[in-house]
Amino acid sequence: MSQPVIAPAGVQALQVLTVLFGAPLVSGATSKVEALMQGRRGPRVLQPYYDLAKLFRKETVVPEGASWVFLAGPVVAFSSYLTVPLLIPVLTSYGLPLGYMGDILGGGMLLALGSFATALAASDSGAPYAQLGASRAMAFSALAEPTLLFVFFVVAMLTSTDLPYALAATVRSTSEAVRPSHVLVAAAFFLVVLADTGRIPVEAHAGTLELGMVDEARTLEHSGAPFALIKWGSALKQLVLYTIFINVFVAPWGLASSGKATDVVAAVFSLLGKALLLGVVFAVIDNSFSKLRLFKVTEFLAAAFLLACLGVVVFYLGGA
């Protein structure tokens, strides 16, 4: 008896749905592991789903003087993060109908657009702490984005293309993953993901002290459904970055090579399993070091930029 086959358009929709509904699970599991490492009971693994359901039922309050940008920002950010799974290999090793409508640089621009929209909404609220968090977030992004450009530049040189599916295929079929330039840019991307997901051991992103708040400060004035979209979008961005790191740079295995239902379902569990494992690694890193001062974030991102630059130098010196 032949197995049912899912059409390419259906697989592509399933990629988006996997990231959409799997993102809170990865965030919840990571938070649970982090709490256990700190000797706390911690929230339930499924707590992010309950929090989102509660926020969608709450009333939306708009600060006095805020414009339409305040409400549009979370929607734009959420939509940007949800578009990236159309461009990257989430479940399949072969290209899908919309998989070639943008390259890896386009995916990076969509992620940057989401962060910019969130920061713009925070600034539009007029609240001093929200504006402070937005300013800090944009300052750190200005340091991280050059690193990503160098990473994507090396990727394009190694594979003669900047399509995520092509890089993943190259890593699977050759010894690409052990080439010095690839290792260097993968390490640089790893550090950038640590920064973007708030897992740097610095008193900053998830802190609630005014002197160190970044991500928490940007959402202080939001409530109701817009706040739910921001929280959900943050989890989406985290899983998207995990997926790019795992399925493009490091371990592009466990992907479905055909549209058979069993292969696609197995790829869903493979992705979530690898993302959960990576989340545990990040939680261990975050809790293994004492918290540093806020300005150390620039030094951390400078180290990532240096690794990316070294990747370019190694490639041109012939040690690709």
DAJO-V824589 format. One line per field, one symbol per residue. phi: phi as a letter, one per 30 degrees, with the letter a starting at -180 (. if undefined). psi: psi as a letter, one per 20 degrees, with the letter a starting at -180 (. if undefined). A space follows every 50 residues. Layout:
phi = ???
psi = ???
//
This chain:
phi = .dddccdeddddddedddddcddddddddddddddddcicdiddddeedd dddddddddcccddjdcdddddeedddddddddeedccddbcccdcecdc dacddddddddddddddddddddddidddddddddddddddddddddddd ddddedddciacdeddddddddcbcedcdedddddddddedddeddcicd dbdbecdcdedbdbddddcdcdaidedddddddddddddddedddddccc bdciddcbddedddddddddddddddddddedddddccbddcdeddeddd dddddddddddddddddjce
psi = pqqqppqghhhghhgghgggihghgggghghgggghhjjqgrrqhjhhgh gghghhirqpppqpiqaihhhhghgggghghihhihiqnghqiqqrgjij iqahhhghhgghgghggghghghihipghghgggggghghhhhhhhghgh ghggghhhikqkphhggghghhiakhijpghggghhhghghhhgghjkjp lqnegjqjphiiqfghhhjhiqrbghhghggghghggghgggggggiggg mlrjqpirjpghggghhghgghghhgghhgghhgghjiqqprrgiihhhg hhgghgggghggghghijk.
//
